[in-house]
Amino acid sequence: MANTSDRTLRLLSLLQTHRYWPGAELADRLGVSVRTLRRDIDRLRELGYPVHAQRGIEGGYQLAAGATLPPLVIDDEEAVALAVGLQAAAQGAVAGIAESSVRVLAKVVQVMPARLRHRVEALRAVTVPAEWGRPAGADIDSAVLTTIALACRDSERLRFAYTDAQGRASDRHVEPHRLVPVGRRWYLVAYDLVRHDWRSFRVDRLSGPDGTGARFRPRELPAADAAEFVSGSLREPPRSYRVEVLVDAPAADVRKRIGRWCAVEEIDAERCRVRMTSDTLDWPTMAMGVVGADFQVVEPPELLDQFDDWGERFTRAASPHRQTER
């Protein structure tokens, strides 16, 4: 049998999560006799918990509202959810509750065991509030949020599956930066290591986040803060370029140079096809510059204009040196 203090906490937890308990059922859940249950109920009353009893064959117990708020007994997941909810309330636009939410959040975090404080502090440290727009929300697993938060705090690269607004699924490998709550939605701001650009991901559209264990040096965000970046990305979705280039070199040689960031398909022993997706044309231009072979652009046509622009600038940079050599 559990000791008296453990059993009392268990009884309190049961009363707080169920509106009414028949006496026999409650005693059975605790593994004690009905007589022992009555003594435990009396002990709770002495501690200031208003427990109402209904007598008779169908009698039972119910925790009622009291003159003051008694201590609550909550489990680990409830504690994290409480802290997240208080944080959202503290950042919210409802008048009169922000200051109180901050005070309660401080109390909750202070008495949490280290394993839970670790999770909540990580979530709080990497969250940036956005004070605009409140779209309809979607359910998010708190474990997903805390996994992402820890990766942001520890500068640990993250992998996850993602489904975009068009329903296209992909696997992402990112350097997570910050979490941004917008209304009832959460966004992850991160640097996408495959697309080589900053992106914002709706957290309810990603699944299976998993830290890789690989640390990284944080990059400079191209915005004043993460909230501003999310605001801009939602109002002006980035254009995505699909790049296809034919390279006059064996696929194996091209993979050694740029295969980590693109798909290389062998055409024959001396030629290959390179495909990549990028939100800017800067990376494809640099990749073709280091490929070490001649190539032909299949798409997009804008890439040719980019080559012309870069080529002219490189030529101008080299011209003074050539004149000096002469």
Secondary structure as GFF3:
##gff-version 3
##sequence-region A 1 326
A	DSSP	alpha_helix	4	17	.	.	.	ID=ss1
A	DSSP	beta_strand	21	22	.	.	.	ID=ss2
A	DSSP	alpha_helix	23	30	.	.	.	ID=ss3
A	DSSP	alpha_helix	34	46	.	.	.	ID=ss4
A	DSSP	beta_strand	51	54	.	.	.	ID=ss5
A	DSSP	beta_strand	60	63	.	.	.	ID=ss6
A	DSSP	alpha_helix	76	90	.	.	.	ID=ss7
A	DSSP	alpha_helix	98	111	.	.	.	ID=ss8
A	DSSP	alpha_helix	114	125	.	.	.	ID=ss9
A	DSSP	alpha_helix	142	154	.	.	.	ID=ss10
A	DSSP	beta_strand	156	163	.	.	.	ID=ss11
A	DSSP	beta_strand	169	182	.	.	.	ID=ss12
A	DSSP	beta_strand	185	192	.	.	.	ID=ss13
A	DSSP	beta_strand	197	202	.	.	.	ID=ss14
A	DSSP	three_ten_helix	203	205	.	.	.	ID=ss15
A	DSSP	beta_strand	206	215	.	.	.	ID=ss16
A	DSSP	alpha_helix	226	235	.	.	.	ID=ss17
A	DSSP	beta_strand	241	247	.	.	.	ID=ss18
A	DSSP	alpha_helix	251	258	.	.	.	ID=ss19
A	DSSP	three_ten_helix	259	261	.	.	.	ID=ss20
A	DSSP	beta_strand	263	268	.	.	.	ID=ss21
A	DSSP	beta_strand	271	278	.	.	.	ID=ss22
A	DSSP	alpha_helix	282	290	.	.	.	ID=ss23
A	DSSP	beta_strand	295	299	.	.	.	ID=ss24
A	DSSP	alpha_helix	302	325	.	.	.	ID=ss25
###
